[in-house]
């Protein structure tokens, strides 16, 4: 299927590794010029080089933190008129809410809710004026299946999802869609960091937890980042213009509900 987005421009936040990187690769393979924003220069430049050499598209690296005004300004300088915006942010390591300070909560809100909302604010009007826009937020299945150890992520990401639910109904008549991808367990650095945060002295080992999580999924495995990347590319396509305001699970069937 020709997704109809060759020649478009994408601004991808948090795309130097993991699921964000997979989305960047998938869009680049469709002929989309990609601008990647991340905080770690060496990892970012390595990823940009890989995408450039593999696909031949224009790839622009931007070192920045979109929780800051300076980072958002740098992102928009790298891609002033994006057709596609991807918001992606790592969640905090697991913990106990009794140990979290007000600053911990504010940091979570900045990275997983307020930063993405600011990026949407800075780009959505231009998309509507140009009559094309696709905004994707990578959140987590935890907005539908809250995990107690991920309280910071549960709260902040749910706030973003709630905000998007209202805005997405206002933009779609201008061919601008806003959707959220809700990944479950994926074979990624973020998943490894999550499990490392769950380790307790005298408890199960990393390998035991890793294998148990795969065995407990109906698919009996972890998701491959490229699978989520391909789904993201389709949601960014011309053909997906009637899909908006949705929370799209990509979890191997682990969510037990019908709705």
Secondary structure, 3 states (H helix, E strand, C coil): CCCCCCCCEEEEECCCCHHHHHHHHHHHHCCCEEEEEECCHHHHHHHHHHHHHHHCCCEEEEECCCCCHHHHHHHHHHCCCCCEEEEECCCCCCCCHHHCCHHHHHHHHHHHHHHHHHHHHHHHHHHHHHCCEEEEEECCHHHCCCCHHHHHHHHHHHHHHHHHHHHHHHHHHHCEEEEEEEECCECCHHHHHHHHHHCCCCCCCHHHHHHHHHHCCCCCCCECHHHHHHHHHHHCCHHHCCCCCCEEEECCCCCCCCC
